[in-house]
Amino acid sequence: MAVLRPQDLDELVATLKRAGAALRDAEVPFMVGGSLAAWARGGPAATKDLDLMLRPEHAETALGVLEGIGLRGERPPEGWLLKAWDGDVLVDLIFRPTGFPVDDALIERAEKLRVQSMELCVMALEDMLTSQLLALDEHYLDYGKLIAIARALREQIDFDAVRRRTAESPFARAFFIITDGLGITASEEVPAAR
């Protein structure tokens, strides 16, 4: 897990404010997602990029807005996101997260939070964690940041809902075996290994 240095976090927050203000002023709706959705609620800041979630029909407009304030746009082949670079800070414009669409229901579950003195729409923790867990596969299997988020924000997360929504993923089930064993998510006492 790449832990941010203080200057990295300062750069990330500056980009968040700059991009957030530009999208707000252009009336492009978005939510803060990824690890910053956890950080905004007191969780660890553990990545070097900024995930902004938006409806598919707003993705190109959002990229144009960010390019208009000087970010360098990129259209990767994956088909579920666009990218914008603010120097070394990457902004992922995610319009098809793993597990569910960006729609009215997802946006309604988001919270308006004050993040570094700026009011932003922040993705619900259960949605963020569900998407992150469903994105795990045999090529990307890093539980470190997810365990750190779960531990730091355990009182704020409905783990039963996340467990139900991710039940078909063997990687998500493995996450819950680990976090249950650590006493983070277990609702009942987990027997010790022999």
C-alpha positions in Angstrom: 0.0 0.0 0.0 1.5 3.3 -1.1 1.1 5.7 1.8 0.9 9.4 1.0 3.6 11.8 2.1 2.2 15.1 3.5 3.2 16.9 0.4 1.4 14.3 -1.8 -1.7 14.7 0.2 -1.5 18.5 -0.2 -1.2 18.1 -3.9 -4.1 15.7 -4.0 -6.3 18.0 -2.0 -5.3 21.0 -4.1 -6.3 19.0 -7.2 -9.6 17.9 -5.6 -10.5 21.5 -4.8 -9.5 22.8 -8.2 -11.3 20.0 -10.1 -14.3 20.1 -7.7 -14.8 23.8 -8.1 -14.5 23.6 -11.9 -17.0 20.8 -12.2 -19.4 22.5 -9.7 -19.2 25.8 -11.6 -19.9 23.9 -14.9 -22.8 22.1 -13.2 -21.4 18.7 -13.8 -22.6 16.4 -11.0 -20.0 14.1 -9.5 -19.1 12.3 -6.2 -15.8 11.8 -4.5 -15.1 8.0 -4.5 -12.2 5.7 -3.8 -9.9 6.1 -0.8 -10.7 9.8 -0.6 -14.3 9.0 0.2 -12.9 7.1 3.3 -10.4 9.9 4.1 -13.1 12.5 4.0 -14.7 10.6 6.9 -11.6 10.2 8.9 -10.1 7.2 7.2 -6.5 6.7 5.9 -5.3 8.5 2.8 -3.6 5.6 1.0 -3.5 6.4 -2.7 -2.0 8.9 -5.0 -5.0 9.4 -7.3 -8.4 11.0 -7.0 -11.5 9.1 -8.0 -14.5 11.1 -9.1 -17.7 9.2 -9.9 -20.1 10.5 -12.4 -22.9 9.4 -14.8 -21.7 8.1 -18.2 -23.4 10.9 -20.0 -21.3 13.5 -18.0 -17.9 11.9 -18.5 -16.8 13.7 -21.7 -18.2 17.0 -20.4 -16.2 16.5 -17.2 -13.0 15.8 -19.0 -13.5 18.8 -21.2 -14.0 21.0 -18.1 -10.8 19.7 -16.5 -8.9 20.1 -19.7 -10.3 23.7 -19.8 -8.5 24.5 -16.5 -5.2 23.0 -17.7 -5.3 19.3 -16.8 -4.1 16.9 -19.4 -6.8 14.6 -20.6 -6.5 10.9 -21.5 -9.0 8.4 -22.9 -7.7 5.0 -22.0 -9.1 1.9 -23.8 -10.7 0.3 -20.7 -14.1 1.9 -21.4 -15.2 2.6 -17.8 -13.2 5.7 -17.0 -11.4 8.8 -18.4 -8.3 10.3 -16.9 -7.0 13.8 -16.3 -3.5 14.7 -15.0 -2.8 17.7 -12.9 1.0 17.5 -12.9 1.7 14.3 -11.1 -1.8 13.9 -9.7 -4.1 11.6 -11.5 -7.9 12.3 -11.6 -9.9 9.2 -12.6 -13.3 10.1 -13.9 -15.1 6.8 -13.3 -18.5 6.4 -15.0 -18.9 2.6 -14.8 -17.5 1.3 -11.4 -17.4 -2.4 -10.9 -20.7 -3.8 -9.5 -23.3 -1.1 -10.2 -24.1 1.9 -12.4 -23.7 5.5 -11.5 -27.3 6.4 -11.3 -29.8 8.4 -9.2 -29.9 5.7 -6.4 -26.1 5.8 -6.0 -26.1 9.6 -5.9 -28.9 9.7 -3.4 -26.9 7.5 -1.0 -24.0 9.8 -1.2 -23.4 12.4 1.5 -22.7 16.1 1.3 -19.5 16.6 3.4 -17.2 19.4 4.1 -13.8 18.3 2.8 -11.0 20.8 3.5 -13.6 23.6 3.8 -15.3 22.7 0.5 -18.7 21.1 0.4 -18.6 18.0 -1.8 -20.8 15.0 -2.6 -19.0 12.0 -1.2 -19.8 8.4 -2.2 -21.4 6.2 0.5 -18.8 4.1 2.3 -20.8 0.9 1.5 -20.9 1.7 -2.2 -17.2 2.6 -2.3 -16.2 -0.5 -0.4 -18.4 -2.7 -2.6 -17.0 -1.3 -5.8 -13.4 -1.7 -4.5 -14.0 -5.3 -3.4 -15.7 -6.3 -6.7 -12.7 -4.8 -8.6 -10.3 -7.3 -7.0 -9.1 -10.1 -9.2 -6.2 -12.4 -9.6 -4.2 -9.6 -11.3 -5.0 -6.9 -8.7 -5.3 -8.4 -5.2 -4.2 -5.7 -2.6 -6.2 -6.0 0.6 -3.9 -3.5 2.5 -5.8 -0.3 1.9 -9.2 -1.9 2.2 -8.3 -3.5 5.6 -7.0 -0.1 6.8 -10.2 1.6 5.7 -12.4 -1.1 7.3 -10.4 -0.8 10.6 -10.5 3.0 10.7 -14.1 3.4 9.8 -15.7 0.2 11.1 -18.4 2.1 13.1 -19.5 3.9 10.0 -19.8 1.0 7.6 -22.8 -1.4 7.3 -20.6 -4.5 6.7 -23.6 -6.8 6.4 -24.8 -4.9 3.4 -21.3 -4.9 1.8 -21.0 -8.7 2.5 -24.4 -9.4 0.8 -23.6 -7.2 -2.2 -20.2 -8.8 -2.8 -21.1 -12.4 -1.8 -20.5 -13.8 -5.3 -16.8 -12.6 -5.4 -14.3 -15.1 -4.0 -11.9 -12.2 -3.4 -14.5 -10.3 -1.4 -15.3 -13.4 0.6 -11.5 -13.7 1.4 -11.5 -10.1 2.5 -14.2 -10.8 5.0 -12.4 -14.0 6.3 -9.4 -11.7 7.0 -11.4 -8.9 8.6 -13.6 -11.3 10.6 -10.4 -13.0 11.8 -9.0 -9.6 12.8 -12.2 -8.8 14.7 -13.0 -5.8 12.4 -16.1 -7.1 10.8 -17.2 -10.2 12.7 -20.6 -9.8 14.4 -19.9 -12.8 16.5 -16.7 -14.0 18.1 -14.5 -15.8 15.6 -12.8 -18.9 16.9 -9.1 -18.8 17.1 -7.1 -21.0 14.7 -5.6 -24.2 16.2 
